[in-house]
């Protein structure tokens, strides 16, 4: 091999190595979102665990619609959902009467996990099995984590997560999470300390707390304050926020963005 080929071989292998390293730096190959389009996804918090996500392709996903729990209940027409998820069958999470013509993905069917991995337009939605308590579901049953991939962003909605720590399998399935929607209000789910531990395990870019006590909520949950204490938190003063993958905080920074409930 003459010196020119040697240099070429070196450059090629260096290039491959650099590509592999930069991949590793952002997320492992198996964690990479399947869909890599670009744009802004828009998320609105209604209150409790209910959100509308308008994906970058325009698909409207509504998570965990509540029934009468003190917040304003929007109509099916106002929501105009394409997809509606219910992490489990408790009335503050499964008001699928608001689905209209949407495809409904119930995380639990006949008391067992219904595992999903579906694609709607350019939006991928898959589910991960979880428990509503820290005793393998013996107190409060099962729940589901829903993960959405849109515009190169991976968002996890934790449902009524109640486990004291994420299992290795759950972390593997989650992959590199950009935006984490996580209950922090205790009583029926993880509380401020529990959520803090789970956030540390997952290491997302952005954390949006949910399922906590507010002036509107008629269910007695703890307020968000304890979860925010000593952390890098921003009150956005808005119910809606946009995510652009190129403008998000660095992986692992777990910046907390607090939304105002649109239903409260
Ligand atoms: Zn529940």
Boltz pocket constraint, residues with backbone or C-beta under 6 A from the ligand:
constraints:
  - pocket:
      binder: B
      contacts: [[A, 88], [A, 90], [A, 93], [A, 132], [A, 160], [A, 188]]
      max_distance: 6.0
